[in-house]
Amino acid sequence: MELSDLTAWLDVFRGKGAWITQVFLIVLATLLLNFVQRRLRLRLQRRLERTRTPWDDAVVEALGPPLTWLIWVVGIAFAATVVQRATGAAIFEAVGPVRDVAVIAIVVWFLLRLIRRAEANLIAAAEAQGRKVDRTTADAIGKLLRASVIITGALVALQTLGYSISGVLAFGGIGGLAVGFAAKDLLANFFGGLMIYLDRPFAVGDWIRSPDRDIEGVVERIGWRLTTIRTFDKRPLYVPNATFTQIAVENPSRMSNRRIYETIGIRYDDADRLEGILRDVRAMLENHPEIDHDQILMVYFNAFGPSSLDFFVYAFTRTTKWAEYHRVKEDVLLRIQRIIREHGAEIAYPTTTVHVPEGLRIHGMSPAEPTRPQPPAAS
């Protein structure tokens, strides 16, 4: 091989391999940029964790994966452009639109992560300060913001690809009518969920029940279509939101007090002690620390029962917690039992008294004044 041939071959190789070198350098720069941004972001995150505002932490945490993907998308698109110029392949003409749509998707992803992290940080900050947080309202606002971001991102992506947004919206209006008729149940559940968010008959964590349906339990999640309720036997119950627009819902979690309403009977033999028993029971309730004295309190004799003199106790506890209420109720009933016993009376139980007329003989039993029958005379 002559020297001229070798020089020509090196010139050809140098010309054809230049774009490979450029692609290599672009990929290397992308790797280095990702490494640098990751280190800087971790240092910035450690510093921002010391601040009290929840927004800076949310921005840095939400920026992590989307920023990495953004650097890779831009780097690969740049490298693909270099390859297209060198080779002239028609497939690389789609690099521009794909890159633009990918960037829009990454921005939407970042905003969705930011909304979710900001929501969690605000709730955590409020709970750390001892403030009550309405999780239902926070969840509703977060869902509306995320839906707005997704819809806006989709419209921007369509505009970037060359589609007319006005035409898309017009088609959506016509198609929306058809979809509305075809998916009326789905829309009913959607608007039912919206009414729950607006009217707020219950929130996440509330104990609810319906006198119209066999629905009772603790609300775990309020979605756009279903509400998840955990029943007291720990089974999940999924209720379509449209159901709550047609039934009555009782929310015991929002009660101000719990009621003690019991009827107690004493024997008729203790009738002369009844007035003192009522007086002491009433005084006991008026001095009980767990009874709400701002609410109505009644202890009255109200019925001559079949086998007892009945009086009722009507009062309200300060607590609304289920287990604590039963502890207070147990204490009240035991004190009433002691008061009845201290008066020398007894709590009545169902009894039956049989009056036998005098002289009536019951088969197998001797009468009051027994007369033995004479044996029959021997024949």
ZIMONOR-V184235 format. One record per residue. N is the residue number from 0. RES is the residue in three letters. SS is DSSP state (H for helix, E for strand, - for the rest). Layout:
BEGIN
N;RES;SS
N;RES;SS
END
This chain:
BEGIN
0;MET;-
1;GLU;-
2;LEU;H
3;SER;H
4;ASP;H
5;LEU;H
6;THR;H
7;ALA;H
8;TRP;H
9;LEU;H
10;ASP;H
11;VAL;H
12;PHE;H
13;ARG;H
14;GLY;H
15;LYS;H
16;GLY;H
17;ALA;H
18;TRP;H
19;ILE;H
20;THR;H
21;GLN;H
22;VAL;H
23;PHE;H
24;LEU;H
25;ILE;H
26;VAL;H
27;LEU;H
28;ALA;H
29;THR;H
30;LEU;H
31;LEU;H
32;LEU;H
33;ASN;H
34;PHE;H
35;VAL;H
36;GLN;H
37;ARG;H
38;ARG;H
39;LEU;H
40;ARG;H
41;LEU;H
42;ARG;H
43;LEU;H
44;GLN;H
45;ARG;H
46;ARG;H
47;LEU;H
48;GLU;-
49;ARG;-
50;THR;-
51;ARG;-
52;THR;-
53;PRO;H
54;TRP;H
55;ASP;H
56;ASP;H
57;ALA;H
58;VAL;H
59;VAL;H
60;GLU;H
61;ALA;H
62;LEU;H
63;GLY;H
64;PRO;H
65;PRO;H
66;LEU;H
67;THR;H
68;TRP;H
69;LEU;H
70;ILE;H
71;TRP;H
72;VAL;H
73;VAL;H
74;GLY;H
75;ILE;H
76;ALA;H
77;PHE;H
78;ALA;H
79;ALA;H
80;THR;H
81;VAL;H
82;VAL;H
83;GLN;H
84;ARG;H
85;ALA;H
86;THR;H
87;GLY;-
88;ALA;-
89;ALA;H
90;ILE;H
91;PHE;H
92;GLU;H
93;ALA;H
94;VAL;H
95;GLY;H
96;PRO;H
97;VAL;H
98;ARG;H
99;ASP;H
100;VAL;H
101;ALA;H
102;VAL;H
103;ILE;H
104;ALA;H
105;ILE;H
106;VAL;H
107;VAL;H
108;TRP;H
109;PHE;H
110;LEU;H
111;LEU;H
112;ARG;H
113;LEU;H
114;ILE;H
115;ARG;H
116;ARG;H
117;ALA;H
118;GLU;H
119;ALA;H
120;ASN;H
121;LEU;H
122;ILE;H
123;ALA;H
124;ALA;H
125;ALA;H
126;GLU;H
127;ALA;H
128;GLN;-
129;GLY;-
130;ARG;-
131;LYS;-
132;VAL;-
133;ASP;-
134;ARG;H
135;THR;H
136;THR;H
137;ALA;H
138;ASP;H
139;ALA;H
140;ILE;H
141;GLY;H
142;LYS;H
143;LEU;H
144;LEU;H
145;ARG;H
146;ALA;H
147;SER;H
148;VAL;H
149;ILE;H
150;ILE;H
151;THR;H
152;GLY;H
153;ALA;H
154;LEU;H
155;VAL;H
156;ALA;H
157;LEU;H
158;GLN;H
159;THR;H
160;LEU;-
161;GLY;-
162;TYR;-
163;SER;-
164;ILE;H
165;SER;H
166;GLY;H
167;VAL;H
168;LEU;H
169;ALA;H
170;PHE;H
171;GLY;H
172;GLY;H
173;ILE;H
174;GLY;H
175;GLY;H
176;LEU;H
177;ALA;H
178;VAL;H
179;GLY;H
180;PHE;H
181;ALA;H
182;ALA;-
183;LYS;H
184;ASP;H
185;LEU;H
186;LEU;H
187;ALA;H
188;ASN;H
189;PHE;H
190;PHE;H
191;GLY;H
192;GLY;H
193;LEU;H
194;MET;H
195;ILE;H
196;TYR;H
197;LEU;H
198;ASP;H
199;ARG;-
200;PRO;-
201;PHE;-
202;ALA;-
203;VAL;-
204;GLY;-
205;ASP;-
206;TRP;E
207;ILE;E
208;ARG;E
209;SER;E
210;PRO;-
211;ASP;-
212;ARG;-
213;ASP;-
214;ILE;E
215;GLU;E
216;GLY;E
217;VAL;E
218;VAL;E
219;GLU;E
220;ARG;E
221;ILE;E
222;GLY;-
223;TRP;-
224;ARG;-
225;LEU;E
226;THR;E
227;THR;E
228;ILE;E
229;ARG;E
230;THR;-
231;PHE;-
232;ASP;-
233;LYS;-
234;ARG;-
235;PRO;E
236;LEU;E
237;TYR;E
238;VAL;E
239;PRO;E
240;ASN;H
241;ALA;H
242;THR;H
243;PHE;H
244;THR;H
245;GLN;-
246;ILE;-
247;ALA;-
248;VAL;-
249;GLU;E
250;ASN;-
251;PRO;H
252;SER;H
253;ARG;H
254;MET;-
255;SER;-
256;ASN;-
257;ARG;E
258;ARG;E
259;ILE;E
260;TYR;E
261;GLU;E
262;THR;E
263;ILE;E
264;GLY;E
265;ILE;E
266;ARG;-
267;TYR;H
268;ASP;H
269;ASP;H
270;ALA;H
271;ASP;H
272;ARG;H
273;LEU;H
274;GLU;H
275;GLY;H
276;ILE;H
277;LEU;H
278;ARG;H
279;ASP;H
280;VAL;H
281;ARG;H
282;ALA;H
283;MET;H
284;LEU;H
285;GLU;H
286;ASN;H
287;HIS;-
288;PRO;-
289;GLU;-
290;ILE;E
291;ASP;-
292;HIS;-
293;ASP;-
294;GLN;-
295;ILE;-
296;LEU;-
297;MET;E
298;VAL;E
299;TYR;E
300;PHE;E
301;ASN;E
302;ALA;E
303;PHE;E
304;GLY;-
305;PRO;-
306;SER;-
307;SER;-
308;LEU;E
309;ASP;E
310;PHE;E
311;PHE;E
312;VAL;E
313;TYR;E
314;ALA;E
315;PHE;E
316;THR;E
317;ARG;-
318;THR;-
319;THR;-
320;LYS;-
321;TRP;H
322;ALA;H
323;GLU;H
324;TYR;H
325;HIS;H
326;ARG;H
327;VAL;H
328;LYS;H
329;GLU;H
330;ASP;H
331;VAL;H
332;LEU;H
333;LEU;H
334;ARG;H
335;ILE;H
336;GLN;H
337;ARG;H
338;ILE;H
339;ILE;H
340;ARG;H
341;GLU;H
342;HIS;-
343;GLY;-
344;ALA;-
345;GLU;-
346;ILE;E
347;ALA;-
348;TYR;-
349;PRO;-
350;THR;-
351;THR;-
352;THR;-
353;VAL;-
354;HIS;-
355;VAL;-
356;PRO;-
357;GLU;-
358;GLY;-
359;LEU;-
360;ARG;-
361;ILE;-
362;HIS;-
363;GLY;-
364;MET;-
365;SER;-
366;PRO;-
367;ALA;-
368;GLU;-
369;PRO;-
370;THR;-
371;ARG;-
372;PRO;-
373;GLN;-
374;PRO;-
375;PRO;-
376;ALA;-
377;ALA;-
378;SER;-
END
